[in-house]
Amino acid sequence: MFRLTAFVSFFLLYVLTLPVSAFTPDDEELSSLMQKNYGALSSWEAEMSFPAAPNVKAHVWYARGKWRQEWTGGGKAIGMNGNVVAKCVVDDFALSPLFVWMPPNPVETWKSWGVDNATSSYGFCDTMPCYLFGAEPGDESTPMVQLNNEDMSPLVVRYRSDKGLTTVTYGEYRTLGGFRVPQSVSLVVEGDSVLEAKVKWIAVNRADGEELYARDALDTAPCAVPPTPFDVLRDSFRYPMVK
């Protein structure tokens, strides 16, 4: 009996002193978890609003990398990931921070954004237990993704772009159509707070229509540039660099 008790004590001590990373999922396991929770999410439709500009809204449709935006004031565009395919404004068109929330094949996509799959651990994101993919706790400069421990919803996506280190934080999650979706978004670029937005979700898996994203379906006649914060996003937010 003494030997058994001593063995159990030794085993527990051994387990508790192992590095946390020893128990984190590998790429295949993480991909399986993401597939389980979000694999069936093929498209979504949402409306972004901005506390600092209460009369401005951006209507967004997204389907596995393809997107469409319609802003207050008539600004419209369609695109794919970080590329604008067609637009009505003469200058560049703003991208949405929602485009990096749940990309197709998320684990492989995150790795292509510079998130190092060799580093992972469990910890706390604010007060919430989370899984850190790509950086150690306390590391504020390395590309990484923070995920909710239970439902794998992205809490933070951090990456490098031609504007510098970009951090997008998602919060106030709710369940819609069986998926966990964020109702708030904040954007920080090179340590400077750039944007706060609220998200009103309209539908999931009902924005797959090819006509939404077809170039010839968008009226590209010149239109007025949408009001702020369109220019803030246009000038500050970039899609991640791909390695």
C-alpha positions as CSV (number, residue, x, y, z in Angstrom):
1,M,0.0,0.0,0.0
2,F,2.8,2.3,0.9
3,R,4.6,1.6,-2.4
4,L,1.3,2.3,-4.3
5,T,0.8,5.6,-2.5
6,A,4.4,6.6,-3.1
7,F,4.1,5.7,-6.8
8,V,0.9,7.8,-7.2
9,S,2.5,10.7,-5.4
10,F,5.6,10.5,-7.6
11,F,3.4,10.2,-10.8
12,L,1.3,13.3,-9.8
13,L,4.5,15.3,-9.1
14,Y,6.0,14.2,-12.4
15,V,2.8,15.2,-14.3
16,L,2.4,18.5,-12.6
17,T,6.0,19.5,-13.3
18,L,5.9,18.7,-17.0
19,P,5.8,21.8,-19.2
20,V,2.3,22.8,-20.1
21,S,3.2,22.7,-23.8
22,A,3.5,18.9,-23.5
23,F,-0.2,18.7,-23.2
24,T,-1.2,21.2,-26.0
25,P,-2.6,19.8,-29.2
26,D,-0.4,19.4,-32.3
27,D,-1.4,20.8,-35.6
28,E,-3.5,17.9,-36.6
29,E,-5.4,17.9,-33.3
30,L,-5.9,21.6,-33.3
31,S,-7.2,21.5,-36.9
32,S,-9.6,18.8,-35.8
33,L,-10.8,20.9,-32.9
34,M,-11.3,23.9,-35.2
35,Q,-13.1,21.7,-37.7
36,K,-15.4,20.4,-35.0
37,N,-16.4,23.9,-33.8
38,Y,-16.2,25.9,-37.0
39,G,-15.8,23.6,-39.9
40,A,-19.4,23.9,-41.0
41,L,-19.3,27.7,-41.0
42,S,-19.2,28.4,-44.7
43,S,-20.4,32.1,-44.8
44,W,-21.8,34.9,-42.7
45,E,-23.4,38.3,-42.9
46,A,-22.9,41.0,-40.3
47,E,-23.0,44.8,-39.7
48,M,-20.2,46.8,-38.1
49,S,-20.9,50.0,-36.2
50,F,-18.5,52.3,-34.5
51,P,-19.0,54.0,-31.1
52,A,-16.9,57.0,-32.2
53,A,-19.0,57.5,-35.3
54,P,-22.6,56.4,-34.4
55,N,-24.1,57.2,-37.8
56,V,-21.7,55.1,-39.8
57,K,-22.1,51.4,-40.6
58,A,-20.4,48.8,-42.7
59,H,-22.4,45.9,-44.0
60,V,-20.2,42.8,-44.6
61,W,-20.7,39.5,-46.3
62,Y,-18.1,36.8,-46.2
63,A,-17.8,33.3,-47.7
64,R,-14.5,31.4,-47.2
65,G,-12.2,34.3,-48.1
66,K,-14.5,36.1,-50.6
67,W,-16.1,39.3,-49.2
68,R,-18.4,42.2,-50.0
69,Q,-18.7,45.5,-48.1
70,E,-21.3,48.3,-48.4
71,W,-20.6,51.3,-46.3
72,T,-22.8,54.3,-45.2
73,G,-22.5,56.8,-48.0
74,G,-22.6,54.3,-50.8
75,G,-19.1,52.9,-50.7
76,K,-19.1,49.3,-52.1
77,A,-16.4,46.8,-52.9
78,I,-15.9,43.1,-53.3
79,G,-12.6,41.2,-52.9
80,M,-10.8,38.1,-51.8
81,N,-8.8,38.0,-48.5
82,G,-6.6,41.2,-48.7
83,N,-7.3,42.0,-52.3
84,V,-9.9,44.3,-53.6
85,V,-11.4,42.9,-56.9
86,A,-13.8,45.8,-57.6
87,K,-14.8,49.0,-55.9
88,C,-16.7,52.2,-56.6
89,V,-14.4,54.6,-54.8
90,V,-11.4,56.0,-56.7
91,D,-8.8,55.5,-54.0
92,D,-8.1,52.4,-52.0
93,F,-10.9,50.6,-50.2
94,A,-10.8,49.8,-46.5
95,L,-10.6,46.2,-45.4
96,S,-12.5,44.8,-42.4
97,P,-10.9,43.4,-39.2
98,L,-13.6,40.7,-39.4
99,F,-11.7,39.2,-42.4
100,V,-9.0,37.7,-40.1
101,W,-11.5,36.3,-37.5
102,M,-12.1,32.9,-39.0
103,P,-10.2,32.3,-42.2
104,P,-10.5,29.1,-44.3
105,N,-8.3,26.3,-43.0
106,P,-7.5,28.4,-39.9
107,V,-4.5,26.5,-38.6
108,E,-2.6,26.4,-41.9
109,T,-3.6,30.0,-42.6
110,W,-2.3,31.2,-39.2
111,K,1.0,29.4,-39.8
112,S,1.2,31.2,-43.2
113,W,0.8,34.5,-41.3
114,G,3.9,33.7,-39.3
115,V,2.3,32.0,-36.2
116,D,5.0,29.5,-35.1
117,N,3.3,26.1,-34.4
118,A,6.3,25.0,-32.4
119,T,5.3,27.3,-29.5
120,S,2.0,26.8,-27.7
121,S,0.7,26.7,-24.1
122,Y,-2.4,27.0,-22.0
123,G,-2.8,30.2,-19.9
124,F,-5.1,33.1,-19.2
125,C,-6.2,35.8,-21.6
126,D,-7.3,38.5,-19.2
127,T,-9.2,36.3,-16.8
128,M,-10.3,33.7,-19.3
129,P,-8.6,30.3,-19.6
130,C,-7.2,30.2,-23.2
131,Y,-5.0,28.4,-25.5
132,L,-2.0,30.4,-26.9
133,F,-0.8,29.3,-30.3
134,G,2.5,30.8,-31.5
135,A,3.8,32.7,-28.4
136,E,4.5,32.2,-24.8
137,P,2.5,34.0,-22.1
138,G,3.8,37.6,-21.7
139,D,5.2,37.7,-25.2
140,E,3.8,40.9,-26.7
141,S,5.6,41.0,-30.1
142,T,5.4,37.6,-31.7
143,P,2.6,36.7,-34.2
144,M,0.1,34.5,-32.4
145,V,-3.5,33.4,-31.9
146,Q,-5.4,33.2,-28.6
147,L,-8.3,30.8,-28.5
148,N,-11.0,30.1,-26.0
149,N,-10.2,26.8,-24.3
150,E,-13.7,25.4,-24.6
151,D,-15.1,26.4,-28.0
152,M,-11.9,27.4,-29.9
153,S,-13.3,30.9,-30.7
154,P,-10.5,33.4,-31.5
155,L,-9.9,35.9,-28.8
156,V,-6.8,37.6,-30.3
157,V,-5.1,37.4,-33.7
158,R,-1.7,39.1,-33.9
159,Y,0.4,39.3,-37.0
160,R,2.7,41.5,-39.0
161,S,1.7,43.6,-42.0
162,D,3.3,46.5,-43.9
163,K,1.9,48.8,-41.2
164,G,3.6,46.9,-38.5
165,L,2.5,44.6,-35.7
166,T,-1.3,44.3,-35.8
167,T,-3.5,43.0,-33.0
168,V,-7.2,42.3,-33.5
169,T,-9.2,41.4,-30.4
170,Y,-12.6,39.8,-30.5
171,G,-15.0,39.8,-27.5
172,E,-18.6,39.6,-26.2
173,Y,-19.2,36.3,-27.8
174,R,-22.7,34.9,-28.4
175,T,-24.1,31.8,-30.1
176,L,-25.7,32.1,-33.5
177,G,-26.8,29.1,-35.5
178,G,-24.7,26.9,-33.4
179,F,-21.5,29.0,-33.8
180,R,-19.8,31.3,-31.3
181,V,-19.4,34.8,-32.9
182,P,-18.0,38.0,-31.5
183,Q,-20.0,41.2,-31.0
184,S,-17.0,43.5,-30.4
185,V,-13.8,44.1,-32.3
186,S,-10.8,46.2,-31.4
187,L,-7.8,47.0,-33.5
188,V,-4.3,48.0,-32.4
189,V,-1.5,48.7,-34.9
190,E,2.1,49.1,-33.6
191,G,0.9,49.6,-30.1
192,D,-1.5,52.4,-31.0
193,S,-5.3,51.9,-30.5
194,V,-6.9,52.5,-33.9
195,L,-10.5,51.3,-33.8
196,E,-13.3,50.0,-31.7
197,A,-16.3,48.4,-33.3
198,K,-19.5,46.6,-32.5
199,V,-20.8,43.7,-34.6
200,K,-24.4,42.9,-35.2
201,W,-24.7,39.4,-36.7
202,I,-27.4,38.9,-39.3
203,A,-27.0,35.4,-40.5
204,V,-24.6,32.4,-40.7
205,N,-24.3,30.1,-43.7
206,R,-26.6,32.2,-45.8
207,A,-24.1,34.4,-47.6
208,D,-22.8,31.8,-50.1
209,G,-24.5,33.2,-53.2
210,E,-22.0,33.7,-56.0
211,E,-23.9,36.8,-57.2
212,L,-22.8,38.6,-54.0
213,Y,-19.2,38.4,-54.9
214,A,-19.3,38.6,-58.7
215,R,-17.4,41.5,-60.2
216,D,-20.1,42.2,-62.8
217,A,-22.7,42.4,-60.1
218,L,-21.2,45.4,-58.4
219,D,-21.9,48.9,-59.7
220,T,-18.5,50.4,-60.0
221,A,-19.7,53.9,-61.0
222,P,-17.7,56.5,-59.1
223,C,-19.1,57.0,-55.6
224,A,-18.3,59.3,-52.6
225,V,-15.7,58.1,-50.1
226,P,-17.6,56.8,-47.0
227,P,-17.2,58.9,-43.8
228,T,-14.7,58.2,-41.0
229,P,-13.7,55.6,-39.8
230,F,-13.5,54.3,-43.3
231,D,-10.4,56.3,-43.9
232,V,-8.9,55.1,-40.6
233,L,-9.3,51.4,-41.7
234,R,-8.1,52.2,-45.2
235,D,-4.9,53.8,-43.9
236,S,-4.1,51.6,-40.9
237,F,-5.5,48.1,-41.4
238,R,-3.8,45.6,-43.6
239,Y,-4.3,41.9,-44.3
240,P,-1.5,39.7,-42.8
241,M,1.7,39.1,-44.8
242,V,1.9,35.6,-46.1
243,K,5.3,33.9,-45.5
